[in-house]
């Protein structure tokens, strides 16, 4: 039979094909993959409602050094490093990056408003919110999946140095992650956490509260 309505999934490479991640996202359709080479990428990454995969070269061979060397830097953006605010589904995947240095109102590292992406194998560090959610902020029913996330050194002037969810409407799922040394340390009790290392402990199967023995915390080596 003749295929109708078929759209070929596309691989877009940064910086070989496009100078910025955002340009690649903006011309992509759901199902496309944006593969990002090592480097420092300033500004905001806005998924704009597209269920695309944005990945470092970590996705090719699971080499964790690509997480350290592929950096989404929010120093100059004045916004969250990554935005999911247009009903993105778990098929929207951000994986294999370090998200750092954002200073904004809500959700320094990641801001989810109606978006429920999959966030995996990320370091989210040294982000600041002058309101709530230094690392991640969720609102309007956003329920992201956080898998193998190291979230350290994030701060909020209000609530949730690591994660905050507005008014109990959002239910993030945290798996196999480390959430420590964020100020303030408390997290909403609506979060579902399993098999993770959380400062001050958190209810859930397999959770622990212990020193993760980072190689060099002072110099941001979180292996």
N, C-alpha and C positions, 0 to 999 in steps of 0.2 A: 504494500500500500504506500501511497505517497505521503511523506511526512508533511504535516502542516503546523504552523506556529512554532517551529523549532528555532531556538536561538542557541548558537554555539557558545559554550563557556570560554572565556578568554583569560589568558595570563598576561598581566601587565607588569613590567619590571621597572624598579626604581633603583638607580637613576638612568638606566640604559634607555628606557622608552619615554619616561617622563621625568621632569625635574623634581616634582613634588608628589607626595602621597595624595594630597587633596585633589590635585588635577586628575590623577588616575581614578580616584573614587568617583569624582563627579561625572566622568564619562563611562563608568562601568554600570553593568546591570547585575542584579542579584545572581549569585552563582559564580561570578568572576573572582579571580585571585590576583592580588597585588603583592608581588614578591619584592621585599626591600633589602637592598645590600647594606652591609655594615656602614655606619656613619652616624652623624648627629643631625637630626631633622627638627628644626625649630617650628614653633607655631602649633596650631590646633588641627587635630584629625577628626573630622565630622563625617560620620557614616551616612548622614542624610537619608536615612530610611532604606538604604541598600543592604541586603544580606550578602555582603561580600566577605572574602577572607583577606585580611591584611596581615602578612606574616613576614618575619625575618627569615634568613636562611636556616634558622633553627628547624624550620618545618621540613627541610630536605633530609637532614641526617641526625637530628636530635642533639646536635653539638651545642651545649649550653653556653659556650663562649660567645655565640651570636646574640644571646640575650644581653650580655654585658656590653657588647660593641655596637648594638643597633639601638639608638637612643632617640626617643621622642621627647624633646626638651621644650618645656613651657615657659622658659624664662621671659621671652619677649611677647608671649601671646596675650597675657592678661585674661585668659580663659582657662578652662579645664584642658588637659592634654588631649583627652579623647571624649567625644560627645556622641551619645546615643539618645536622641530625643524625637524620633519619628517612627516609633513602633517597630524597631528592629527586633528580629526573632533570634533564637539561639543559633541560627545558621549564620548570623553575623559574627565573625570570629576575629579577634585580635590576639595574636600569639607571638611570643619570642622577642619581646622588647623590654627595655627599661623606660619607664615613664617618670619624669623628674622635673622639679624646679618650677612647677606652676604656682601662681599666687592669684586666687580668685575668690568669688563669693561662696559658691557651693561646689564641692567636689573637685579638689585640686587635680587629682590624677584622672578620675573618670566621673563623668556626669551622665546619669541615666534618667530620662524623663519619658516615660512610656516605652523605653527601649529595654529589651531583655537579652543582651548579647551573651556570647561565650567569651570569657577572658581567660586565657590559659598561658602558663609559663611566662609570667611577667614579673618584673621587679617594679614596684610602685614605691618611690622613695622621695623624701625631701620635698613634698608638695605641701602647700598651705592654703587653708580656707579661712577667710575672715568672718565666716559664718559657721557652717556645719559641714562635716565630711571632708577631712583633709585628704584622705586617699581616694575614697569613693562616696558619692552621694546618689541616693536613689529616691525617686518620687513618682507619683501617678502610676502605681502598679508595676513598676519596673522590677523584674526578678532575674538579674543576671546570674550566670554560672561562673564561679571563680574557682579555677582548677590549677593547682601548682602556682599559687601567687605568693610572692614574698613582699609583704607590705610593712615597711619600716621607716621610721623617722619622719612621718607625716604629722602635721599639726593642724588644729582648728581652734579658733578663738571661741567658738561655741561648743557644740557637742560632736563627739566622734572624730578623734584624730585619725583613726583608720577608716571606719565605715559608719555612715549614718543614713537612716531611712526616715523619710518624713511621715509622721503620723501613722506609722504601722501599716501603710498601704503596700509596701514593697517587701518581697521576701527573697533576698539573695540566697544562693546556695554556695557554700564554701567547702571545698574538698582539697585535702592534701596540701594545705597552705600554712604559711608562717605569718602571723600578725602580731608584731611586737614593737615596743619602743615608739609607739605613736602617742601623741598627747592631745587631748585626754584619751585614755586607753579604752574606755567603755564602749560597748557596741549594743545596738538594739536587740531585744530578746526575740524579735521576729526572724532573725537570720538563722538559717539552717546550716550548722557547722558539723562536719565529721572529719576524723582522721587529720586534725590540724593542731598546730602549736600556737596557742593563743595566750597572750599575757593576761594574767589573773584568772585564767581558765574560762571555759565556756561549755554549757551543756551540749552533749552530743556524743555519739559513739566514737571511741578511739581518740578523743581529744586529749591533749596534754598541755601542761604549763611548765616548761623547763627551758633552760638556756640552750639555744640552738647551736652554740659554738660556731658562730660565724668566723671565718678565717681572719678578717680584719674589719671589725665594725666601724672603727674610726675613719677608715679610708674606703668605706663603701664596698668592701669585698664580702658579699653575703653568701658565698659558697659554704 
